[in-house]
Amino acid sequence: MQFAGFTLRNNLFVAPMAGVTDRPFRQLCKKLGAGVAVSEMVTSNSLLYGSEKTRRRADHTGEVDPISVQIAGADPAMMAEAARYNADNGAQIIDINMGCPAKKVCNVMAGSALMQDEPLVARILEAVVKAVPDTPVTLKFRTGWNRANKNAPTIARIAEESGIRAIAIHGRTRADQYMGEAEYDTIAHVKTLVKIPVIANGDITSPQKAKHVLDYTGADGVMIGRAAQGRPWIFREIEHYLATGELMPPPLVSEIHQVCREHLADLYGFYGDERGVKIARKHISWYTKGLVGSAAFRRAMNQIPDIPAQLAAVDEFFGLLAEADARLSYETDPQAEYPQELAA
């Protein structure tokens, strides 16, 4: 796929998710089939640039191109400066967040709250595009502020007129949060209105659903968020299904054990031992959710205090799993209950 001046391996995108799409996770998703992985949301407040969290979120060492960084804020000048700062620090694509429905973001009129103020949207987009003339800018937003105000078509036209190179739309309004089901009619309508690439997002949890959404909306690609948590190989499964019309067999337990092991090593190295162990817990929980015997394992995992014990527990769990079946076998749907992550 041609996207914002880059040639991608496919049209599959990793959605930016706060606390999830750090560098280790982005690298893993790209390795397992994603064409683009967008960073966690980075603040536009320059006073926070020196904070450990912001510096870590802006760390792209060794990351596969293209490097896409998402910024959030409500002040055009600050957003322009944030775009310049990130472009100067390795960002090859700047993505603007107007999709996050979280109260702590919306209460400062950022994220999807901006969709209420269309003139401000235009000023922000024009300021950011002008600030980084050599760096493509993309935009992520929702279908509207609420179901009575689905103004995604207007926002899409403003985006195109402002020089935005591509848009991603989540099939819910801000008021919906993550409740109910995503709808794709609005995305399909937007696709008929603009010439820039449109990426569909929301409730894409399987290869079959990815194909359905692409066919239904006419979108140029799909963006996957929560369904990739604990299942980053979903990208290669979708890639294979779109190319062949056939589902891949479930992955080998031994392979996913190795994937999990390597992911944990990256987390320990990226965050340090103490914080790495804590961050790793949620990823281990996602990797094992729905697998036979995982409920007790996940409860015990939260009490394990250090790296050696954490790795030993993971090795024991996957060892027992492999004895029962060479391939992953779920007793419950791991996508049935999503955690309410801050997904932009």
Residue pairs with C-beta under 8 A, 6 or more apart in sequence:
1 7
1 8
1 10
1 11
1 35
1 220
1 221
2 8
3 11
3 35
3 36
3 66
3 166
3 197
3 221
4 66
4 93
4 136
4 138
4 165
4 166
4 197
5 136
5 165
6 36
6 65
6 66
6 92
6 93
8 35
8 36
8 66
9 33
9 35
9 239
10 33
10 34
10 35
10 221
10 235
10 239
10 242
11 35
11 199
11 214
11 220
11 221
11 222
12 33
12 34
12 35
12 36
12 210
12 221
12 222
12 224
12 235
12 238
12 239
13 34
13 35
13 36
13 37
13 38
13 168
13 199
13 201
13 221
13 222
13 223
13 224
14 21
14 25
14 26
14 29
14 30
14 34
14 36
14 37
14 38
14 223
14 224
14 225
14 228
14 235
15 21
15 38
15 140
15 168
15 201
15 223
15 224
15 225
15 228
15 343
15 344
16 38
16 39
16 40
16 41
16 70
16 95
16 97
16 140
16 343
16 344
17 40
17 225
17 226
17 229
17 341
17 342
17 343
17 344
18 40
18 41
18 100
18 102
18 341
18 342
18 343
18 344
19 40
19 341
19 342
20 40
20 229
20 341
20 343
21 37
21 38
21 39
21 40
22 40
22 56
22 57
22 270
22 279
23 59
23 60
23 61
23 63
23 266
23 270
24 263
24 266
24 267
24 270
25 37
25 232
25 263
25 283
26 37
26 38
26 39
26 63
27 37
27 62
27 63
27 64
27 266
28 232
28 259
28 262
28 263
28 266
29 37
29 228
29 232
29 235
30 37
30 63
30 64
31 64
32 232
32 233
32 235
32 236
32 259
33 233
33 234
33 235
33 236
33 237
33 238
33 239
34 224
34 228
34 232
34 235
35 221
36 66
36 68
36 93
37 68
38 68
38 69
38 70
38 95
38 140
38 344
39 57
39 58
39 60
39 67
39 68
39 69
39 70
40 57
40 70
41 70
41 71
41 72
41 97
41 100
41 105
41 342
41 344
42 54
42 57
42 58
42 69
42 70
42 71
42 72
42 82
42 86
43 54
43 71
43 72
43 73
43 82
44 71
44 72
44 73
44 75
44 78
44 79
44 81
44 82
45 73
45 78
46 78
46 81
46 82
46 85
48 54
49 55
49 85
56 270
56 271
58 69
58 86
58 89
58 90
59 270
60 67
60 69
60 89
60 90
60 91
65 92
66 92
66 93
67 90
67 91
67 92
67 93
68 91
68 92
68 93
68 94
68 95
68 138
69 86
69 91
69 93
69 94
69 95
70 95
70 96
70 97
70 140
70 344
71 79
71 82
71 83
71 86
71 94
71 95
71 96
71 97
71 128
72 96
72 97
72 100
72 105
72 110
72 111
72 344
73 79
73 82
73 110
73 124
74 108
74 109
74 110
74 113
74 114
74 120
74 124
75 124
76 120
76 123
76 124
76 126
76 127
76 128
77 127
79 96
79 124
79 127
79 128
80 127
80 128
80 130
80 131
81 131
83 94
83 128
83 131
83 132
83 135
83 137
84 131
84 132
86 94
87 94
87 132
87 134
87 135
91 135
92 135
92 136
93 135
93 136
93 137
93 138
94 128
94 132
94 135
94 136
94 137
94 138
95 137
95 138
95 139
95 140
96 124
96 125
96 128
96 137
96 138
96 139
96 140
96 164
97 105
97 110
97 111
97 140
97 344
98 111
98 112
98 114
98 115
98 121
98 139
98 140
98 141
98 142
98 155
99 111
99 112
99 140
99 141
99 142
99 168
99 170
99 201
99 344
100 106
100 110
100 111
100 112
100 342
100 343
100 344
101 111
101 112
101 142
101 172
101 174
101 175
101 176
101 177
101 178
102 111
102 342
105 111
105 113
105 342
106 112
106 113
106 174
107 113
109 117
111 174
111 344
112 141
112 142
112 145
112 173
112 174
113 145
113 174
114 120
114 121
114 124
115 121
115 141
115 142
115 144
115 145
115 151
115 152
115 155
115 174
116 145
116 149
118 151
118 154
118 155
118 158
121 155
121 158
122 158
122 161
122 162
125 137
125 139
125 158
125 159
125 162
125 163
125 164
126 162
126 163
128 137
129 137
129 162
129 163
129 164
136 165
136 166
137 163
137 164
137 165
138 164
138 165
138 166
138 167
138 168
139 155
139 159
139 164
139 166
139 167
139 168
140 167
140 168
140 169
140 170
140 201
140 223
140 344
141 152
141 155
141 167
141 168
141 169
141 170
142 152
142 169
142 170
142 172
142 173
142 174
142 176
143 150
143 152
143 169
143 170
143 171
143 172
143 173
143 183
143 186
143 187
144 150
144 151
144 152
144 173
144 174
144 186
145 151
145 173
145 174
145 175
146 173
146 174
146 175
146 176
147 173
147 175
147 176
149 173
150 173
150 186
152 169
152 186
152 187
152 190
153 186
153 189
153 190
153 193
156 167
156 169
156 190
156 193
156 194
156 198
157 193
157 194
159 167
159 194
159 196
160 194
160 195
160 196
164 196
165 196
165 197
166 196
166 197
166 198
166 199
166 220
167 190
167 194
167 196
167 197
167 198
167 199
168 198
168 199
168 200
168 201
168 223
169 186
169 187
169 190
169 198
169 199
169 200
169 201
170 182
170 201
170 202
171 182
171 183
171 184
171 186
171 187
171 200
171 201
171 202
171 203
172 178
172 179
172 180
172 182
172 183
172 202
177 340
178 338
178 340
178 343
181 203
182 201
182 202
182 203
184 200
184 202
184 213
184 216
184 217
187 198
187 200
187 217
187 219
188 216
188 217
188 218
188 219
190 198
191 198
191 217
191 218
191 219
192 218
197 220
197 221
198 217
198 218
198 219
198 220
199 219
199 220
199 221
199 222
199 223
200 213
200 214
200 217
200 219
200 221
200 222
200 223
201 222
201 223
201 224
201 225
203 209
204 210
204 213
204 222
204 223
204 224
204 227
205 227
205 335
206 227
206 234
207 234
207 237
207 238
207 240
207 241
207 242
207 247
208 241
210 222
210 224
210 238
210 241
210 242
211 241
211 242
213 219
213 222
214 221
214 222
214 242
222 238
224 234
224 235
224 238
225 341
225 343
226 335
226 338
226 339
226 341
226 343
227 234
227 335
228 234
228 235
229 283
229 286
229 339
229 341
230 283
230 285
230 286
230 287
230 288
230 289
230 334
231 286
231 287
231 334
232 259
233 251
233 256
233 259
236 248
237 247
237 248
240 246
240 247
240 248
241 247
241 248
249 327
250 327
250 328
250 329
251 327
251 328
252 326
252 327
252 328
253 318
253 321
253 322
253 325
253 326
253 327
253 328
254 318
254 322
254 326
256 287
256 318
256 328
257 314
257 315
257 318
257 319
257 322
260 283
260 284
260 287
260 314
260 318
261 311
261 314
261 315
263 283
264 276
264 280
264 283
264 284
264 310
264 311
264 314
267 276
267 279
267 280
267 283
268 276
268 277
268 280
268 307
269 276
270 276
271 279
273 306
273 307
276 307
277 304
277 305
277 306
277 307
277 310
280 310
281 301
281 302
281 304
281 310
282 339
284 298
284 301
284 310
284 314
285 298
285 301
286 334
286 339
288 294
288 297
288 298
288 317
289 298
289 334
290 330
290 331
290 332
290 333
290 334
290 336
291 321
291 328
291 329
291 330
291 331
291 334
292 321
292 324
292 329
292 330
292 331
293 317
293 320
293 321
294 317
297 313
297 317
300 313
301 310
301 313
304 310
304 313
321 328
